[in-house]
Amino acid sequence: MKIEGTVALVTGANRGFGLALCRALLAAGARKVYAGARDPAAVTLPGVEAIRLDVTRGEDIAAAAKACGDVNLLINNAGISRGSSLVTEGTAEALRAELETNLFGPLAMSRAFAPLLARNGGGAIVNVLSVLSWVSIPQAATYSVSKSAAWSLTNGLRTELRGQGTQVLAVHVGFMETDMAKRVTSAKVPPDDVAAQVLAALAAGRDEVLADDLSRRVKQGLAAEPGVYLAAPK
Ligand SMILES: NC(=O)c1ccc[n+]([C@@H]2O[C@H](COP(=O)([O-])OP(=O)(O)OC[C@H]3O[C@@H](n4cnc5c(N)ncnc54)[C@H](OP(=O)(O)O)[C@@H]3O)[C@@H](O)[C@H]2O)c1
């Protein structure tokens, strides 16, 4: 899709990768960028239009779909990690919260916006996933479950929305320099770099972005036995 002239909605746009995406969209000539945030007052980037949007709240999503009928690019970026392993106290609660934001949020947003995208020429949906869609680390094992499910959601949406001409782009990345990864000591990519890759992939009509060496290595390794590809990323 052509970024110049596009009307985009980015969820979780007030900080981190969402903010980088908004900056990149404006720089690439987007006509309008709706910056979705739980607290619209937290959106300080000049040039975007802040909207109140908690992706776990159906009423926010319905209101956003009503207010942003001109959108032709939906970016499901909002995400949380509770830093929870699987066999500890609080696992189910952490996983439920992560599924609400990382899976049911993008599902509800995609369902609400798919008819608008169709009306606006097909457009595109971008789902921000992770290398942890494929591998798991104890520090974020429930998060991995939610991102695996979101990967499957992305694949399903791509198939289902092909008929209406909607491009569905999966973005897999290892670690980015944002609050979410502030305790991570491994190599991190700048969010601006990943945002540029996302816009290039949209322009090229691609299905997937593997944004860093770690994602590329792990994806390639999926052809191996689980003992190899499920080894924790280094
Ligand atoms: N950072 C990494 O290393 C990394 C790696 C791979 C994938 N990702 C993914 O990249 C995406 C962006 O994460 P980030 O690194 O930018 O993290 P971040 O700095 O923690 O920012 C998360 C953003 O999501 C928003 N958010 C959280 N729950 C929300 C909800 N229910 N409704 C609406 N917005 C909500 C936050 O809003 P508040 O300010 O209101 O909390 C914030 O704007 C996420 O999907 C994450 O899983 C990140």
The ligand as an SDF file (V2000), in Angstrom:
LIG
                    3D

 48 52  0  0  0  0  0  0  0  0999 V2000
   10.0530   -3.7850   23.3940 N   0  0  0  0  0  0  0  0  0  0  0  0
   10.3350   -4.9670   22.8930 C   0  0  0  0  0  0  0  0  0  0  0  0
   11.4440   -5.4990   23.0820 O   0  0  0  0  0  0  0  0  0  0  0  0
    9.3300   -5.6840   22.0470 C   0  0  0  0  0  0  0  0  0  0  0  0
    9.7440   -6.8020   21.3270 C   0  0  0  0  0  0  0  0  0  0  0  0
    8.8380   -7.4710   20.5230 C   0  0  0  0  0  0  0  0  0  0  0  0
    7.5350   -7.0070   20.4300 C   0  0  0  0  0  0  0  0  0  0  0  0
    7.1480   -5.9360   21.1520 N   0  0  0  0  0  0  0  0  0  0  0  0
    5.7640   -5.4890   21.0220 C   0  0  0  0  0  0  0  0  0  0  0  0
    5.7610   -4.1450   20.5510 O   0  0  0  0  0  0  0  0  0  0  0  0
    4.5310   -3.5250   20.9110 C   0  0  0  0  0  0  0  0  0  0  0  0
    4.8220   -2.1700   21.5440 C   0  0  0  0  0  0  0  0  0  0  0  0
    5.5140   -2.3800   22.7710 O   0  0  0  0  0  0  0  0  0  0  0  0
    6.5990   -1.3730   23.3150 P   0  0  0  0  0  0  0  0  0  0  0  0
    7.9060   -2.0500   23.2620 O   0  0  0  0  0  0  0  0  0  0  0  0
    6.4500   -0.0450   22.7030 O   0  0  0  0  0  0  0  0  0  0  0  0
    6.1450   -1.3650   24.8500 O   0  0  0  0  0  0  0  0  0  0  0  0
    5.8800   -0.1670   25.8450 P   0  0  0  0  0  0  0  0  0  0  0  0
    6.9490    0.8380   25.7190 O   0  0  0  0  0  0  0  0  0  0  0  0
    5.6280   -0.8360   27.1630 O   0  0  0  0  0  0  0  0  0  0  0  0
    4.5090    0.4910   25.3050 O   0  0  0  0  0  0  0  0  0  0  0  0
    3.3170   -0.2360   25.3140 C   0  0  0  0  0  0  0  0  0  0  0  0
    2.2120    0.6280   24.7510 C   0  0  0  0  0  0  0  0  0  0  0  0
    0.9940   -0.1470   24.7330 O   0  0  0  0  0  0  0  0  0  0  0  0
    0.0090    0.5970   25.4290 C   0  0  0  0  0  0  0  0  0  0  0  0
   -1.0100   -0.2660   26.0280 N   0  0  0  0  0  0  0  0  0  0  0  0
   -0.8640   -1.2360   26.9440 C   0  0  0  0  0  0  0  0  0  0  0  0
   -2.0640   -1.7910   27.2350 N   0  0  0  0  0  0  0  0  0  0  0  0
   -2.9780   -1.1380   26.4710 C   0  0  0  0  0  0  0  0  0  0  0  0
   -4.3810   -1.2370   26.3120 C   0  0  0  0  0  0  0  0  0  0  0  0
   -5.1240   -2.1260   27.0120 N   0  0  0  0  0  0  0  0  0  0  0  0
   -5.0020   -0.4160   25.4220 N   0  0  0  0  0  0  0  0  0  0  0  0
   -4.2820    0.4780   24.7170 C   0  0  0  0  0  0  0  0  0  0  0  0
   -2.9640    0.6510   24.8350 N   0  0  0  0  0  0  0  0  0  0  0  0
   -2.3140   -0.1550   25.7130 C   0  0  0  0  0  0  0  0  0  0  0  0
    0.7740    1.4020   26.4710 C   0  0  0  0  0  0  0  0  0  0  0  0
   -0.0430    2.4500   26.9650 O   0  0  0  0  0  0  0  0  0  0  0  0
    0.1490    3.0650   28.4640 P   0  0  0  0  0  0  0  0  0  0  0  0
    1.1810    4.1480   28.3400 O   0  0  0  0  0  0  0  0  0  0  0  0
   -1.2190    3.5740   28.8050 O   0  0  0  0  0  0  0  0  0  0  0  0
    0.5920    1.9500   29.3590 O   0  0  0  0  0  0  0  0  0  0  0  0
    1.9410    1.8750   25.6160 C   0  0  0  0  0  0  0  0  0  0  0  0
    1.5550    2.9290   24.7860 O   0  0  0  0  0  0  0  0  0  0  0  0
    3.8320   -4.5100   21.8630 C   0  0  0  0  0  0  0  0  0  0  0  0
    2.8540   -5.2290   21.1310 O   0  0  0  0  0  0  0  0  0  0  0  0
    4.9460   -5.4390   22.2880 C   0  0  0  0  0  0  0  0  0  0  0  0
    4.4610   -6.6950   22.6780 O   0  0  0  0  0  0  0  0  0  0  0  0
    8.0010   -5.2410   21.9460 C   0  0  0  0  0  0  0  0  0  0  0  0
  1  2  1  0
  2  3  2  0
  2  4  1  0
  4  5  1  0
  4 48  2  0
  5  6  2  0
  6  7  1  0
  7  8  2  0
  8  9  1  0
  8 48  1  0
  9 10  1  0
  9 46  1  0
 10 11  1  0
 11 12  1  0
 11 44  1  0
 12 13  1  0
 13 14  1  0
 14 15  2  0
 14 16  1  0
 14 17  1  0
 17 18  1  0
 18 19  2  0
 18 20  1  0
 18 21  1  0
 21 22  1  0
 22 23  1  0
 23 24  1  0
 23 42  1  0
 24 25  1  0
 25 26  1  0
 25 36  1  0
 26 27  1  0
 26 35  1  0
 27 28  2  0
 28 29  1  0
 29 30  1  0
 29 35  2  0
 30 31  1  0
 30 32  2  0
 32 33  1  0
 33 34  2  0
 34 35  1  0
 36 37  1  0
 36 42  1  0
 37 38  1  0
 38 39  2  0
 38 40  1  0
 38 41  1  0
 42 43  1  0
 44 45  1  0
 44 46  1  0
 46 47  1  0
M  CHG  2   8   1  16  -1
M  END
$$$$
